[in-house]
Amino acid sequence: MAKESMKAREVKREKTVAKYAEKRKALKEAGDFVGLQKLPKNASPVRMHNRCKITGRPRGYMRQFGVSRVTFRDMANNGLIPGVKKASW
């Protein structure tokens, strides 16, 4: 389970990226790299980290499902993900 402060930090980054998205796009098209450097560091979408939607785990993230590998395995084992059969894990 991730710390609440780490989850909150990711939410704050998402808001900052959304806030400056149009401004970043305009500055990139204009080629104003000095203006890009003056924006906050967290305004860059590269700084965002994928986290499991259920546990907040940052590692082993599966984009297709939006959860970590551990959560995926638990959900598949409980039959919550249709079409997934247990092979040999």
C-alpha positions as CSV (number, residue, x, y, z in Angstrom):
1,M,0.0,0.0,0.0
2,A,1.4,3.4,-0.9
3,K,1.6,6.2,1.5
4,E,-1.2,8.7,1.4
5,S,1.2,11.5,0.9
6,M,2.7,9.9,-2.2
7,K,-0.8,9.4,-3.7
8,A,-1.7,13.0,-2.9
9,R,1.6,14.2,-4.6
10,E,0.6,12.3,-7.8
11,V,-2.9,13.9,-7.8
12,K,-1.3,17.3,-7.4
13,R,1.0,16.6,-10.4
14,E,-1.9,15.5,-12.5
15,K,-3.7,18.8,-11.8
16,T,-0.5,20.8,-12.5
17,V,0.0,19.0,-15.9
18,A,-3.6,19.7,-16.8
19,K,-3.3,23.3,-15.8
20,Y,-0.3,24.1,-18.0
21,A,-1.0,21.7,-20.9
22,E,-2.2,24.4,-23.3
23,K,0.6,26.8,-22.3
24,R,3.3,24.1,-22.8
25,K,1.9,23.2,-26.2
26,A,1.9,26.9,-27.4
27,L,5.5,27.4,-26.1
28,K,6.7,24.2,-27.8
29,E,5.1,25.2,-31.1
30,A,6.7,28.7,-30.9
31,G,10.1,27.2,-30.0
32,D,10.3,29.2,-26.8
33,F,12.4,26.9,-24.7
34,V,13.3,29.6,-22.2
35,G,9.6,30.0,-21.5
36,L,9.3,26.3,-21.1
37,Q,12.1,26.3,-18.5
38,K,10.2,29.0,-16.5
39,L,7.2,26.7,-16.0
40,P,7.0,24.6,-12.9
41,K,8.9,21.3,-13.1
42,N,5.7,19.3,-12.3
43,A,4.0,20.9,-15.3
44,S,5.8,18.3,-17.5
45,P,3.7,15.1,-18.1
46,V,7.0,13.1,-18.0
47,R,7.2,13.5,-14.2
48,M,3.9,11.7,-13.6
49,H,4.1,8.1,-12.4
50,N,1.6,5.3,-13.1
51,R,0.1,3.9,-10.0
52,C,-2.3,1.1,-9.3
53,K,-5.8,2.5,-9.0
54,I,-6.6,0.2,-6.0
55,T,-3.5,-0.1,-3.9
56,G,-1.4,2.8,-5.2
57,R,1.6,0.6,-5.9
58,P,4.0,2.2,-8.4
59,R,5.8,-0.9,-9.6
60,G,4.5,-3.7,-11.8
61,Y,1.8,-1.4,-13.3
62,M,-0.2,-2.9,-16.2
63,R,-1.5,-0.1,-18.4
64,Q,-4.3,-2.1,-20.0
65,F,-6.0,-2.8,-16.7
66,G,-4.8,0.2,-14.6
67,V,-3.7,-2.0,-11.7
68,S,-0.4,-3.5,-10.5
69,R,0.5,-7.1,-11.3
70,V,-0.2,-8.2,-7.7
71,T,-3.7,-6.7,-7.7
72,F,-4.3,-8.2,-11.2
73,R,-3.4,-11.6,-10.0
74,D,-5.6,-11.4,-6.9
75,M,-8.5,-10.1,-9.0
76,A,-8.0,-12.8,-11.7
77,N,-7.8,-15.5,-9.0
78,N,-11.1,-14.3,-7.5
79,G,-12.8,-14.3,-10.9
80,L,-13.2,-10.5,-11.1
81,I,-11.5,-10.2,-14.5
82,P,-13.5,-12.0,-17.2
83,G,-11.6,-14.1,-19.7
84,V,-8.5,-14.7,-17.6
85,K,-7.7,-18.2,-16.7
86,K,-5.1,-19.3,-14.1
87,A,-2.3,-21.1,-15.9
88,S,0.7,-21.8,-13.7
89,W,1.4,-19.1,-11.2
